[in-house]
């Protein structure tokens, strides 16, 4: 390790080159100084031909030192919320608007060349004197909120690094359409560019951390919201190398890949819509959109790479996003994300997921920002509640929506308050959204991580940040919402209450500062040891510190009733956080929904809500009924886990097969037009199929008739040959009746008439009795194939031998046995008064039927 310090300038030599940073003193009391290295590149600028593709590691800068004194550009913000206050407050809370309004100046400038990281290294080691001093663990912060906006630059890690004596790294990664544009072709999918950025950053950190005095084997990932979802996916990703993990621990705050908004289940329709807006493919009628598949996704991506980032951003904003879901999100690509999160986290294939220590944390009301400000202040009536619940159910579920809606209203109705006060109804709606979108998925993630009792190295801890910030006490009293709201724990983790000049968060009290110290203590301990209570003991210097010091924080295990630490000014350990509601979303609702996939088919209309196509009966944007919904895409390869259940081809006949979680909304007239055009296309397709079937049947019958004609001609030729050779006629055959039984007397056509009558009688007596006539063609047709064979064999067994029946004058015919057999059968048919030629044809038919 080569460190040099000149007048506040810190120089460090890494495997990528020489970096120059600067020393800063935290504006938070007597904390030790920190060396910060800002804007360190970890990836090649993902522009031009590299746009939408996996990250490429940055080139080395060995030719000259690189200055790391200032922050780099942030990645392009393709999903920043509406800035006009009037419109914004109709979509989100006042707290969210204030946060975004303060954050916005820090999200400039924007550029595609944004793959940079910021390192905050505490100044506590004399690097040039003690080479055996223990290396520092590192905390990598994956910013969140949403997939489409934010950056790591606004979050200063100086105070946390200095207080906890850990290296803090914040970074930028590609967002929105640039980071999560999913597309599929043939047998593979791609689109997790933002996730690949995180992997590239981790690879670089494993190489350069030793130069900063850090331990590459003690890296912890921390994320909140969408960032937590990305971290949970990396926990189970084989790309993080099972035998040489890129990180050792993970912290998930208000987010998980199990959340309904975390994954894009059908990215192909959005990809085509973006291509249409950019004129990379021809915009055609909805019923012809399957023709887009004729052009490869690779060629469409090349067209998109030729457009400017501004054009792509404008086109992406034209694609509507269903409420409570994500427009651009991670997909199953078979590489970074090899399978569904439920499978990756499960008991059968979750060994990689459970190989890291996990700390999960949540707030009381993580869905607070999803409600408009007026609804938060004044409350919600029953009609508005039903609209919100209807939108939630239509966008998240496909089957038995009416039953799920009834169960949802029953679960979140305060039956002890029959007056249905608007604020009481609002509390129920806020609790329902928080449970289904954040709390239930996160607790399920923690349960799956702690299910293995044989683990020896990984731990699982959970906490609830329930501290009410004093800076918004008046707002809390006015609205009646108690506890923490979305994002409240972030400033406490970074130590913002201790920063006197912080311009992002302000208005903290002394009590907030103490809670912030406690949060930094727990986080830094977990980064060091995987246990938030070790190795550094919490100092009982204040009354609040004394309370936390006396509370033992146990691990989360099912045997211990799932304990968690509630962090307030009066901390305590509780069990089973919102267990009834978690069971409702993770147990009952999946059972109601799964019944639509198996069993007796039900009509499609059964799964519709009342007024299913009435736009005014919903809140926000809903998924369309048809449109791109039935465009399937091939399943990706899924190593190292087995393939999921076979994907049925999606059709518009049944709502059970519609998978359109991320399909943009269309108006009701367009939905009906899409249905009519789809039915017309289906009718034409069925008609063409029947026409083709009739043609095949006609060709088969024609071939069969030709075959019969050829057989008939052959038999007629045999008959003519036989008649020419033997000159058989009716006078040569005499039929006699002997004792009521018919016997056949064969006579020669020679002129010898001197034989005695006695000799003729002896010859007649030696002939066998005449067998019954052969069955007719109509009788054969009425019998089964097995019965026909039995009848044929019985007839042949009763037929007398020709050699035994022919008299001496007919010895000349012994070489013509087969032809004479035909003649004998003709004689049987003549017994029924039919013509000889018809007998030959009957034999032909008889053989064919047998």
N, C-alpha and C positions, 0 to 999 in steps of 0.2 A: 504494500500500500504506500503510495507516494503522495503525501499531502504537503501543500505549501500554502502559507498564509501571508499576504502582503496588504496591509492597510484595509482590512475587512474583506479582501478578495481571497477566496478559497479555490485552490487548483487541485484537481484530482486526475490521475491517469488511469483510464479504463482500457479494456480490451478493444473498445471502439475508437478511442482517441482521448485527447486531453480536454477536460471540461473546466470552465472557470465559473464559479458561483460567487455569492457574496454572503457575508455574515449579517444576520439581523437579530435584534432583540425583541422578543414578544412583548407586546404592549399589555402585559397582564401581570404586573407585580415583579417579583424577584426571580422569575423563571430564567434558566440559563439560555444563552443565545443558540441560534440554529443557523446552519448553513443551508441555503436554498439554491437549487439549480432548476431554473425555470426554462420551459420550452425545449427540453431535450428530445430530439427526434428518435422514434423507435420504428418507424415504417416509412416506406417510399410514398410520396404523394399519390393518393389513389385517384388520379385524374386521367382523362384520355382513355387509352387502352386498358388501364388498370382499374377504371371505374367499375363498380359492381362486382369486382373479383376479390379473391382472398388477399389478405395483406401480405406485403413483401417486406422483409426486414430492412431496416435502414442501412445505408452504406456507411463504412467507417470514415472518419475524418482525421486520419493519421497525419495528413500533410500539414495541418496547423491547428492550434487550439480553438475550441468552440466556446464562444461566450454564451452563458446561460443566465443572463441577468433579467430578462423580461419574459412575460407570458407570450405564448404563440397565439395564432388565430384559432378560433373555435371552429368546430365542424359546422357545416351548413345546417341551419335550423329549418327543417321542412314542416314542422308541426307546432310552431309557436302559437299560443292561444291568441284570440282576438284582443287587440290592444285598446279599442275604444271602451271607456269605462261603462257607458250605458249598456252596450251590447255584452260586455264581459260579465257584468253582474247578473244578466239574465241567464248565464250559462254556468257560473261558478260563484264561489263565496267571496266575500270582501277580503278575507284573509288571504285567499289564494291570489286574488288580483293584486293586492299590495306586495306580496312576495314576488310575483312575476314582474311587476312594475319596477321594483328595486333590482331585480336580477337582470333585466333586459340590457342595461348599459354594459354589463360584464360579458355579454354574449356577442361582442363585436371586437375586431372585425371577423367576418366569416370567410372561410376558404376550404377548398378540398384538401389543401396541404395542411392538415390539422392533426396528424398522428404524432402527437408530442405528449410528454409526461413532465410532471413537476416533482422534484424530490426535495423533501425537508428532512435534513439530517441533524440530530441534536449534537451540540458541541459539548461532549462530556468525556471524550477519550483523547488522550495524548498519543497520537498515532505513531509518532517517531520515537517513543521511548519504551512502550510495552506492547510487543507483538503478540503476547499470549492473552491479552485481554479479550473477554468474551465478545463475540459478534452480536450485533443488534438484530432483533427481528424486524420485519417490515410489514406495513399495512398498506395494501393497494385499495384505493377507494374507486369504486365503479359507480359513478353518479347515476341517479335515477330520475324519478318523477314520471317521465314518459319516454317512449322509444323515439319520439320525433324532435325533442328539444332538450336543452341544458348542456352543461359542460363541466369539466373538472376544474377549470380555472377559477371560478368564483369561490371555491372552498379552500381556504388557507389552512394548511396543516401545521403551521408553525407552533401554535399553542399545544396541540395534542402531542406533537413530536417532543417538545421540550418537557411537558408535564409527565408524559408516560415513558420517556426515554426509548422511543421506538422510531424507526424511519417511516415516514408517511409519504406515500406517492399518490398523487391525483393525476388523472389522464383524460384525454379526449378520445372518443371513438366515433365512427361514422353513425349517423342517425337517419331515421326515417327511410325515405326511398333509396338513399345512398348506402345505407347500412343493412337494410332488410328487404330488398326487392327479391322476392322469391320467384323462381321459374323452374319448370320441370320439362324434361325432354327425354324420350326413349325410356331408359331405365335409371335415370339419375336426376337429382334436384340440386339446386344451388341457390344461395341467397343469404347466407349467414355471414355477410362481410363484416358487420359490426362485431360479431363474436370472434371472428378471426383476428380482428385488431387487438382484442384483449389477449389472445394467445400469443401474438407477436410481441406484445409488451412484456408478458411474463417470460418469454424466452430471452429477451434482452436483459431483463432484470436478473435472471439467474447467472448471467455472465458478468454484469457490472456491479452487482451489490457488494461483493467482497472488496472492491476498491473503495467503497464508502463505509466500510466497517460493518456491513450487513451480512446476515446469514441467509444464503439463497435457499436453505432448507427450512426456513421458518418464515414463510410468506403467508399472509392472511388476506383474503379478499373480503371487502365490505361493500354491500350495495343496498340501496333502498328503492322501493317501487319497482320500476322496470329493471334497474340495475341489480336488484336482488334476484329477479327472474333469470337474468343472464348468469349470475354467479351460481345459482342452483343448477343450471344446465352444464356449466363447466365442472361442477362437482362430479357429475356422472358421465362426462365426456371422455372417451378413450384417447382423445388427442392430447390430454394432459398427462399422458404416460403413467400407467399404473405403477411401474417399477421405479420411476423417478419423478414423483409428482412435482408439478410446477408450483403448487401451493399446498400448505399443510392444514389450514383452517379456513372457515367461512363464517361470515356474519350476514344474516338475512333480516332486513327490516321492512316490514309491511309489503312483502312481495315474495312470490314463488312461481316456478314454472308450472305449477298445478293450477294456477289461477285461470279463470276463463278468458281473460284478456291477454295472457302471456304468450300464446302461440297463434300462428296463422295456419289454420287447418286447410285452407284451399287458396293458395297464392296465385294460381294460374289466371283466374278472371281479372284480378287487379293488374297483373302483368300485361294482359291484353288491352285493358282499358287505358293504361299509361301509354302503351304503344300507339293506340288510336289517337290519343290527344297529341302525341308527338309526331303523328303522321308517318310512323314507321311501318304501319300496316293500314290498309284501306278500311275506313269505317263503313261497315255494312250493317244490314238489318240483323236484329238479334237472332233470328232463326238461322242465319248463315254464319254465325260467329265461329262455328266449329271449323270453318275453312281456314281460320287463323293457324290451326295446327299444321297446315301444309307448309308453312314457312317455319324454319327452325328457330328455336329460341336464341341460338347463337347469332344468327344474322340480325335478329331484332335487337339484341343487345349491342351489336356493333353500330347499328343505326342510332341507338340512344347515346352511345359514347360520343357521337359526333355533335350532339346538342350541347348547349351551354348549361351550366348548373342552374341558372335562373330559369331557363325554359323548362327544365325537368322539375324544378320546385313548383312552378306555376301549374304545370300539368298534374303533379301529384296532389295539389290542393283541390283540384276539380273532382277528385275521387272521394265520394262521401264515405264516412266511417260510421258504421252502426254504433249506437250508443252503448257504452259499457264494454266495447271491444276495441281492438287495435287495427289500424289500417295496414301498417307495415310492422311485422314482428318476426321473430325467429321461426324457422320451419324445420321439418325433419329432412335432413339432407343426406343421411347415411354416413357422414364423416364427423363433423363437430357434434351434431345431434343425431345419433344413430337410430333412435326409436322414440316413441311417445314418452313424455316424462313419467306417466303412471307406470310404465314398464321399467324405465331406467331407475326409478326410485324404489321399485317393488322389492319384495323379499327374495325373488328368484334371481334377479339380475342386478341388484343394487349394491353389490359388494364394493364397487368403485365409489359409489355415492356415499357409502357409510365408512369409507376409509379416511375421512377427514373429520376434525372436530367441528361442531356446529353450535352456533349461538343464534337464536331467533328472538326477535323483539317486535313489538307492535304497539300501536297507540289505541286509545279507546274508540275513536271515530275516524278510521283511515279513509272513509268514503265521504268525508265532510265536504270536500271541494266539488263533488259531483252534483250537488244540489244548488239551484239558483239562490242568490242572496236573499230575495224576498221570502222564499220558502223557509230559509233558516231563521229569519227574524220573526216572521209572522205565523208560521206553521203551514200545514197542508190539510186540505179537506179530503173527504173520501174519494171524490171523483178524481182528483189529482193523484192520489195514492194508487188508484186502480190503473191509471194511465202509465205510471212509472213501473208498476209491477207487470203490466201487460208487455211493455217494451222489454223489460228484463227477461221475461219468459220467452217471448218470441225470438229474441236475439241469441239466447243461450240454449234453448231446447227445441226439439223437433216433434216430439210425440207427447200425447196426453197433456196438452197445454192447459186445458180447462181444469183438469184435476190438480195440476201443479199450482195453478193460480188460486184455486180454492184452499189448498193446503197452506200456501204462502200467506194469504190474508188471515187465515185462522191462527197461524203461528205467531204473527206479529201484530195481533190485535190485543190491546190491553182490556181484557174482559172484566177487570176490577174497576174500570172507569167507563161506565156506560154512556157518559156524555160525549165521548169522542171529541175531546178538545183538539183543535188544529195542531197545537204543539205536541200533544200526546201522539197523534197520528204521525207527525214529522219524526218524532223519536223512533217510532216503529219502522218507518221507511229508512231512516239513516242506519238503524241497526241491521236491517235486512241487507242493505247494500254493502255495509262493512263486513258482514258475516260471509256472504257468498263470494265477494270479490277479493277479500284480503285475509280475514281471520281464519275461516275454515280451511282454505288451501294451505296456509302457513302452518297451522297446527297439524294438518295431515302430513305435511313434509317433515315436521319434527317427529311425529310418531313413526313414520317409516324409517327415519334415521336412527331412532333409538330402539327399534324392534329386535335387534340382534343382541341377545344377552351374552354371547360368547366374545364380544369385542374386547380387545385388550388395550387398544391405543386411542380410540376415538371417544369423545364425550359429546353430550347433548345438553344444552342449557336453554332456558326460555325466560324472558322477562316481559312485563307489561309496563310501558312507560305511561303512568297515569297522572303525572305531575301537571297541574294546571298552571300555565305560565302567568305570572302576575301582570305581565304587560298587556293582557287582554281580559282582565278580570271584569271590567265593565261590560264588554261584549258578551262574556259568558253569562253574566247575571241577566242581561237583557234577553238573550236568546233562550236561556234555560238548558243549554247543552253543557253537561258536566264532563270533566276529564279532558284528556289531550285530544288533539285533532291531527289530521294528516300532516306529517313532516315536522311535528313539534320536537321530536327527539334529535333531529340532525344538528341544530346549533349547539345543543348540550354536549354532543359527542365531540365536536370540533373545538369546544371551549369558547364559543362566541360570547356567552355572558361575561366572560372575564376580559374581553377586549373592549377597551373604553372607546375606541374610535371605529368600531365596526359599522359599516354603512349598509350591510345587508340585513342584519338583525340588531334590534335596539330595544331599549325599554326594560332591561332586566334588573332584578333586584338582588340583594345580597343572598336571599334564599335561593334564587335561580343560580347564582354563582356557585353555591355549595352543591346543588344538585348536579351542576356541570362538572365539578371536580370529581364527584362520585362516579358519574358516567365515564369520564376519561379514565378513572382508576380501573373500573371493571373492563373496559375495552382493552386497555394496554395490558392488563393481566392476562386476558384471554389470548391476546396476540403472542404473549411470551410463553404461556404454558398450556393453553387450551382450557383453563379453569379461571373464570372471572374473579375468584376469591384468592388466587395464588399467582405468583409467589410473594407479592408485596401485600402486607396487611394494611387494612384501612385504618387511618389514624382517627382516633376519637377526640378530635380537637374542638368540635362544636356539638351542640345538642343533636343536630341532624346526623352528624358523623357518628356519634355515640349510638344512635338507633340502628344505623346500618352496620356498625361494628358488631352489634349483638345479634344480628340476624344471620343464620346459616343458610346458604343458598344451595340446595341439593340439585342433583342432576335430574333431568327429565327422563323418567322411565315409567313404563306402564305398571310395573309392580309397586311403584311409590306414588300412585295416584296422580301422575303427571304434575308435579309441583312446578310452580313458577314464582318469580320474585316480582311483586308489585312495587314499582319505584315511585314513591311519593315522599312528602315530608315526613310521613309515618309509614316506613316500609314494613312489609310483612310477606310471608310465604303462603300462597294459596294453592288449591288443587283444582284441576279440571276447569280451565277458563272457558266460560260459555259452552259448557259441554252439551247441553240440550240443543242449542242452536247449531253447534258443529255436527252433532248427530243428525239433525234435520237435513242439513245440506250434504253431508258426506254419506248418509245412510238411506233415509227415506226417499229423498228426491231422486237419486240414481235408480232406486228400485221402481219408482213410478215411471220414470223415463225409459228404463230398459224394457219394460213390458211391451212397449210398442215395437220392439225389434224382433220378438219371437212369439210363437204361439199362433193363434188363429188370426188371419189378416182382418183388419177393420177398414171401413171406408176412409178415404183420405180426409173427408170433411170432419171426421171425428177428432182430428188433431188440430183443427182450427179453433182459434178463439172467437167469441162472438164479435161481429163486426171486424173480422180478421183483415179485410182489405179497406177499412175505413181509416184513413190517415189521421183524422182528428181524434181517434180513440187511443192514440199512442203518445208517448213523451219522447221527443228527440227523433232520432233516425233509426229506422228498423230495417232488418234484412228484407230484401224482396222475395217474393214467392218463386219467381222463375228467373229470367234473364240468363246470366252466366252459370246458373246453379248446376246445370247438368252437363258441364264440360269436365269429364274426368281427366286426371293426369296420372301417369304411371307411378307406382309406388317405388321409393328409392331403396337401394340396398341398405340392409340394417345390421351390419356387423357391429359389435360382437354378439348382439342379442338376436333371437329368432325373429322371423318375419311376423308382422301382425296378421290378424285375420284377413282373409281375402277380401279385397275391396270390391263391392258390387258396383256394377256400372250404374251411374246415377241417371235417373229418368225423371220426367215430369209427371209420370202417372201417379206416383205415390209420394206423399210428403215424408214418408219414412226414409226415402233414399235421397232427399235433398240435403246437401251439405254445403251451406253457403254462409259460413260464419263471418266471412269478410267480404261479402258481396255488396256493392253499393245499392242504395235505395232507389227505387223507381216509383213513379206515381201510379195510382190505381189504373187509369186508362191504359198505360203502357203495360201493366201487368196482365190485364185482360187481353190486350192485343198479342202479347207474347204467348198466352195460353192458346188463343185461337190459331195463331200461326203454327204453333207446335202441334196441335191436333191435326191441322191440315197436312203438315209434313208427315205425321205418323200415318194418316189415311193413305196418302200417296205411296208411302213406302210399303204398306200392307198390300195395296193393289198391285204394285209392281212385283211383290213376292208371289202373290197368287197367280199372276200372269206367267211368271217364270215356271211355277209349279205345273200349270196346265200344259205349257210347251213341253216340259220334260215328260209328262204323262202321255201326251200325244205321240211324241217320238218313240216312247217305249211300246205303245200299242201298234204303231206302224211297223216297227221292227218285228214284233211278234207275228203280225199278219204275214209279212214277207217270209218269215221262217216257216209258217204253216203252208204257204203256197209252194215253197221249194219242196217240202216233204210230200205234198200231194202229187207234184209232178214226178218225183222219184217213184212213188208207189204205182202211178199210172204206167210209167215206163216198165216196171216189173210185170205188171199185168199184161201189157202188150207182148212182152217177150215170152211170158209163159203161154199165152194163147197161140203165138206163132209156132212155138216149139211142139206143143202137144195137141193142138187142134181140138180142145175140149169143147163139147157142146152139151146141150140138154139131153140129147138122145143117148149119150154115153153113160148117163147116170140114171139108176132106177131106185126108187124108194119102196120099201116093202114093210109091211106090218106083220110082225111075228108075235103072237100071243099078247097082243095089246101094246107091244113095245116096238119103236121104230128102229130098224137096222139099215145100214147103208151097204148096198151091193155094188162093188166096183167091177166093171167089165171092160174088156179090151176093145179097142177100135179096129182090130185086125179082122179079116173076113173069115177066120176059122170059126165055123159054127157047128163042128162035129162033136163037140164035147157033149157029154151026156148031162141030162137034167139033174141026175144024182150028184155028179161032181160039182155042179153049180150050187146045189143046196148045201153040200159039205163046206164049200168055201164061204157061203153065207153064214153058216152056223159058227165058223171059226172067227168071224168078225166080232169085235167087242160091241157092247151096247153103245148107242149114240149118246154122247154127253149132252147136257142141257145147252141151249144157245148162249152165246156170250151176252153180257149185260149191255144195255143200250147206253148211249152217251149221256142222256138226261139223268139216268140212274147214277152213273159215275160222278156226275157233277154234284149231285146231292149228298154224296158220301164224303167223309173226311179222307185225308191222305192215308192214314193207317188202315181204315176200312177198305179203301181201294186196293191196297197192297194185299190184304188178306183175301179179298175176293178174287184177285188175279191169281194168287198162288193156288187157291182152291180149284179154280177153273183149269189151270194147267195140270194139276195133279190128277184130275178126272179125265183129261184128254188121252185117248189111246195112242199107243206108239204106231207110227206110220209104217215102220218096217214089219210090225206084226199084223197089220191090217191089209197090206197090199198083196194081191194074189200073184201067182207066177207070171201071168201075162204082163204085169206092170213092173217087172224087174228092171226094165230099161230106164225107169224113172228114179232109181235109187240114188243116182248122182245129183238129182235135182230136189233134194229133200226140202230145202228152205223155200223154194218156189212152190212146191207141192203143199207145204204147210200153209202158205197164203191161200192156196186153192181150197184146202180143207176148211179154213176159217170162213172162206166165202160160202162154202156149202152150208155151214151153220147159219150164216146170215140169210141164205136163200130159204132156209127152213122157216124164217119169219117173213117170207115173200118180199125180199128186198133185192135190188139189183146187185150185180157183181161189183160194179165200180163203186157203188155206195158202200159195199162191204169193205173194200180196201180203205176207203176214207174213214169208215168207222174204226177200223183197226188202228189207223193213224191217230185218231182222236183218243182211242182207248189207251194207247201207249203214252201219249202226252199227259193224259189225266193221271195215269198211274205214276 
